[in-house]
Amino acid sequence: MAVSGPNLSSPSEKAAASIYRDRSFWGLTISQFLGAFNDNLFKQLVLLLCLDYSRQAAVAEGLDPSLAGDRYSFLALVAFAIPWLLLSGIAGVVADRTSKRTGIVVFKAAEGVVMLAGLGAFLSGQLWPLLLVLFLMSGQSTFFGPPKYGSLPELFSQKQLPQINGVFQMTTFVAIIFGMATAGVARQSLPGQQGLALISLGAIVIAAVGLTFALLIRKLPVAQPDLKFRWSQFGVDPENWTLIRSDRFLLGVLLTSSLFWFTGGVVQPAVNNFGKIELGLGDGRTSLMAACMGIGIAIGCLLSGRLSKQRIRFSVVTVGAWGIAASLVALTLLPWFAGRPEAPSADSQGMLTVLLTAQPVEWAARGLLILLGLSAGLFVVPLQVALQAVPPEDQRGRMIGTMNLVNWSGILLSAIFYGIFEAGRGALNERLNLNLEPSTVFATLAVPIAGVALFYHPADRDLSDVSQS
């Protein structure tokens, strides 16, 4: 693909050129990679701190931390989810009425400002400033998402979208791997508020580098310059709502995507709770265990893009759904068969030692989380491609905004569900002595995902036949 000038003469020319010779591809991919890294670094640090606060509160009350429940992680998840619910609709409108390249650059610049605020929050030593910055970081991501994903059909041909999304999602989840792993290991290596401040300074530098790469993206025209702002657009844009109501295919994709993110929203804090509380691992080992899921997702996204072969293949979604359900059930059963580590492995001996030394239950958990992630990658890529390719061109930014709204409704529900589940688990353990472990939540998530595998089977679509309007 040519790297100069905004357009190629035809979709076939765009399809013939390699995306790897396109500087816009690299600018967008690297800038979003670094943004995802920063998001997950900060979010994982906050979630680990929430578990520490929960454990301290339980000990102060004379309770067993593994049975008392996680009191604060759901607050972090709520703070992260609310901006997506409040602002996704208007973010989609902004993406359609301005150049998506301009939106990408502006909101990458905003990331640096948010990371600077994070430095102050860590120095405060309090939980509430961190939750506020998490809220602001989520708001920045809310406005960054529609121009980022909405630009893909404008920069590349329709037939390239499965490959592009496979690479794009793969690099995103590689960023999640490094963000989550770095959070735990860096916190072990750089203890205290001073260490958190140093990590924040690194995040500010990463945001600046990401902005530099965003400038490589070529200019794009405005999709709908006359689009007006309306109060109704803070929810689902009226035109998008009409489209969704008339197109059961898009409605099904949106709901299935929301269920996926609901599941992921519960799994992330649940894995932290499983590692730190149930298995007694430190921050470094717990974060590496969580990062194994990211490794699997990266592989699954690439594999899903290759299996799609220029089509939206829902058979790949079905395979992914069965893999997710089986992995979740296996994680619930794992402690029953393997037990807890007799003496949890230390994670203060350096990254390589933490990575290569583990007891059998920890190795098994890592393997299951890789399988869970791989299945999730297979599951999500066809859904993402459908929501980019099927809507009319002048509604794609708003459709991405609607997708974000629906997905983050699922994530907010996941935070509420996780909070209720953990409170209920703690109450049942205390009053009825049931000894329900944190891993119990994995089995509850397997049920709706298995329902998707059994009942959600829309027909595959050829990308050359979907809407070009």
N, C-alpha and C positions, 0 to 999 in steps of 0.2 A: 504494500500500500504506500502511496506517496505520502510524504510527511509535510509537504508544503501545499498551501491552499486548502480551503475548507471542504472541497468536494472532489469526488472522482466522478467520471462521466456516467457510470452505471453501477448497479448493485453487483453485476458479475465481475466488473473490474475490482471492486472492493473485496469481493470474496476471493479473487485470485491472488491478491497481495497478502503477504504474511503480516499478521498483527505484530510480530516481534520486531519488525523494521519500522514500526510506527511510534514516533516519539510521544504522541498523545496517549497511546496505550501504556507506555512506561511511566509517563507523568502521572496519569490517573491511578495506575496500579500501585506505584510506590507511595504516592501521597495518601491513598486510602489505607495502605498497609501500615504506614507510620501512625495514622490516626487511630486505627483499630488497636495498635500496640499501646498507645497512650491510654485509650479508654479502658482497656483491660488491665493494664498495670495499675491505674488509679482505683478502678472498681474492685479488683482483687485485694489491694491493700486495705480498702475500707471494709470489705467483707471479713478479712482476717482480723481486723481490729474489732469489728462487731462481735465475732466469736470470743475474743479475749474479754470484752466487756461482759458478755453473757456468762462466761465461765466465772469471772470474778464475782458477779452478782450471785450466782448459785452457791459458790463457796462461802460467801458472806452469810448466806441464809442456811448454811449447813447441809446443802443438798449435793447429790452426786451430779457433776456437770454433764455426764453422758446421758442422764435420765431426765434432767430438769428442762431441756428444750432450749432452742436458740431464740433469744428474746429480741435481738436487734437487727439481724440480717434482713428481715422482711422490711424494716424501715428503709434500708439502703436500696432495696429493690423497688419500693414504692417511689422513693425520690428519683430513681433513674427512669421509672416508667411514666410518671405524670406528664413531663413535657411532651412526650410522644403523643399522648392522648389529647392534650390541650392544643398543640401546635402543628400536628402532622398535616391537617387539612390546609392550613394557610401556608405551610412550607411547600406543599405541592403547587399551590397557586403562584407563589413567588418563583418557583422553578419554571413554570410555563410562561410567565409574563416577562421574564428576563432571560438573558443568555445563560445557559446552564454552566458554561465555562466560567462566567463571572461569579455565579453562585458558589461554585467549587472554590475559587480563589478567596472570595470574601469570608466564607465560613471556615476555611483552613486558617486564615489569619485570626479568626475569633478563637480557634483552638489554643493558640499561644496565650491569649489573654486569660482563658479559663485555667490553663496550667499554672500561670502566675498566681491566680487566686488560690489554687491548690497548695502552693508553697505556703501562703499565709495560713491556710486551714490546718496544715500539718504542724506548723509552728505553734498554733493555739493549744494543741494538746487536748482538744474537746471533740466530741463526736458530732455535734450539731453543725459546726462550720464545714466539716467534711461532707455531711449530707447535703448542705446547701451547694457546695461546689459540684458534687455528684449530679445534682439537679441542673446546674448550669451546663455541665459537660454534656448531659443528655440533651439539653435544649440545642446546643451547638450541633450535635449529631443529628437531631431531628431536621434541621434546616440543610445539613450537608447531604443527607441521604437522597432526596428527590433529584437534585441536579446530578449527583454522582451516578445513580442507577439510570435515571432518565436520559443521560447523555449517551449511554451505550448504543441504543438503536440509531442515534444521530451520527455517532462516530464510526460505526461499523455496520456491515450488512446483516440482514436478518439471519442468514444461514450461518454466520459466524457466532451468533449469540450463545449457543450451547458451549462452544469452545471458550469464548470470552468469559462466560459466567463460571465455567469450571475453573479457569485460571484465577479469576477474580475472587471467587469464594475460597479457593484454595489458599491464596495469599492472605486473605482476610483471616482465615483460621490459623494459618501459620503465625500471623501477628498475635492472635489470641494465645497460641502456645507460648510464645516468647513473653508476651505481656504477663500472663498468669504465672509462668515459671519464674520470671525475673522478679515479680512482686514478692514471692515467698523467699527466694534465695537472697535477694537484696536486703530484705528485712532481717534475715538471719545475719547477714554480713555487716549491715549498717544499722545497728540497734538504736533505739531511742528516737527522740524528735529530731536530733541533728541528722541521723541517718535518713529519716523520712524527708527532711529538707533537701538533702543531697540528691535523693531520687527525684524529687520534684524539679530540681534544676536541670537534671538530665531530660525530663519530660518536656521542659520548655525548649531546650535545644532541638529535640526531635520534632516538635511542632514547627519550628522555624525551617528545618530541612524539608518537612512535608510541604510547606507553603512554596518553597523554591521549586520542587518538582511539579506542583500544580500549575505553575506558570508555563510548563512545556505543552500543556493541552492547547490545541488549536482553537481558534475562535469558532463559536457556533451561533447560528441565527436564533432569534427569539421565536418560540413556537407559537405564541398567541399574545402579541403585544397589546391588544385591546382588551384583554381579560380584566374585568373589574373585581375589586375586593368587595366581598359581602360578608356579613356576620355569619351567615350559614356555612361559610367555607372553613370556619374553625372546627367543624365536624367533617362530614363527608361532603365534598363539593356537589351541588345539585346535579350537574351534568354527569358526574361520575356515578351518583346515586341512581340516576335514570338508567345509565348503562349497566350497572350491576344488577338492578332489578330485572332488566330485560334479558340478561345473559347469565343463565344458570351455571354455565361453565366457569365464568369469572368468579361468581359467588362461591362456588365450590372450592376453587383454588384459594380464594381469600380465607375461607374458614379453615381449610386444611393447613394453610400456612400459619394461621393464628394458633392452631393446636400445637404445631411444631414449636413455636416460640414459647407457648405456655409451658410445654414440657422442658425446654431448655432453661426457662426462667426458674423452674424448681430444681433442676438437676445441678446447676452451678453451686448454690449455697448448700445443697444436700451433699454434694461430694466433699466440700470443705468440712461439713459437720461429720460426715462419715470418716474422713481421714483424721482430723484433729481430735474429735471426741470419741468416736467408736473404736478406731484403731490406735489412738494415742500417738499419732505422728506429729512432727513439728511443722512449722510453716513451710519450710523448704520442700519436704517430702510430700506434704499435702498439695502444694501448688504444682509440683511435678506430676503427681497423680492426676490432678485435674487437667494439666496440659496434655496428658496422653489422649484425652478426648479430642483435643484440638488436632493432634497428629492424625487421628483417624478421620476427622472431618476433612482435613486437607486432602488426604488420599481419596476419600469418598467423593469429594467435589470434582477432582480431576477425572476419576473413573466415571462419574455420572455424565460429565461433559462428553467423554469419548463414547459412552454407550448410547447417548442420545442420537448421534449421527445426523445432525441437522434436522432433528424432529423433537417435539415435546413428547417424551415417552413416559407414560404413567405406569407402565409395568416396572420401571426403575423405582418409582415412588413406592410401589407395593413391596418390592424386595427390601427397600430401606425401612419401611414400616415394620415388617416382620423382624428384621435385625434389631431395630430399636427395642421392640417389645421383649424379645428374647434376652437381650443384654441387660435390660432393667430387672427382669425376673432373676437372672443369674446373680446380679449384684446384691439383691435382697437375700438370696440363699447363701451367698459366699461365706459370711461369718458363721453360719450354722455348720458348714462343712470344714472350713479352714481355721475357724476360731480367731481370736485376737492375737496379735504378736505378744509373746511372753515378755519380752523386753523391747519396746519399740526402738527401731534403729535411730541412732543420732543423726541429725542433719546439719551438724556444725563443722563437718570435716572437709568441706569443699564440694563444689558442684559435681565433679566427676564421681566422687565417692557416693554422694547421695543418689546419683543416677544409676550406678552399677551395683550397689549393694542394697538388698532388700530381703525381707523374709517372704516365705511363699505366699502368704495372704496378700501382701502388698504387690508382688509380681502378678498374681492372679487379678487383682483389682485393676492394675495398669492395663493388662491385656483386655479385660472386659470393657474398659473405658475406651480403648482404641477401637474395639469392635462397635461400641455404641456410636462413637464419632463417625466411623466409616459409614455406618448405616444412615446416620443423620445427613451426611454429605450426599449420599445417593438420593435421599428423600427430598432435599430442599432445592436442588438445582433446577429440576424441571418446573417446579412451582415458580421459581424466580424468573425463568425464561418466559413462561406463559404470561406473567404480569407485565413484562416489558414489551413483548412482541404483539400480543393480541389486541390491546386497546388502540384506538385511533391515535395517530401521531400527536394531535394537538391536545390530547388528554393524558399523555404518558406521565408527565411530571405529577399531575394530580392523582393519577392512579398509584404512583409510587407513594405519594403522600397518604392516600387511602390505605394502601398496603401497610405502611408504617403505623397508621392509626389502629388498624385491625390487629396487627401483630403485637403492638404494645398494649392493646387492650388485653390480649392474652398474657403478656408479661405482667401487667398489673394484677390480673386475676391470679397469676402464679404466685406473686408476692403475698396476696391475701390468703390464698390457699396454703402456702407454706407457713405463714404465721399462725393460721388456725390449726394446721396439722401439728406443728411443734408445740403449741400451747396445749392442744388436746393430748398429745403424746405424753407431755410432762404431767398433766393432771391425772391421766389414767395410770401412769407408772407410780405416781405418788399415792393415789387413793386405792388402787386395785392391785398394786405390785405386779404389773404385767411384764415389766422389763422390755418394753418395745424399744428397739434400737433405731438410730437415725436412718439406717438403710431400709426400714420398712416403707418409707415414702416411695422408693423406686418401684415397688410392686403396684402401688396405686396408679402410677403414671402409665404402666404397661397396658392397662385396660383400654383407655380410649385409643391408644396407638394401634392396638390389635384390631379395634373396630374399623379404623381406616384401612388396614390391610385386608380385612374381610369384605368391606362394603363399598370402598371408594375406588371405582374403576372406570373413569372417563376414557373416551377413545383418544388414541394418540393423534397428534396434529403435525402435518408437514409445515415447516416454517415458511416455505414458499407460498403457502396458501393463506396464511393469516393476514390480518388487516394491514394494509400499507397506507391507509388514509390518514 
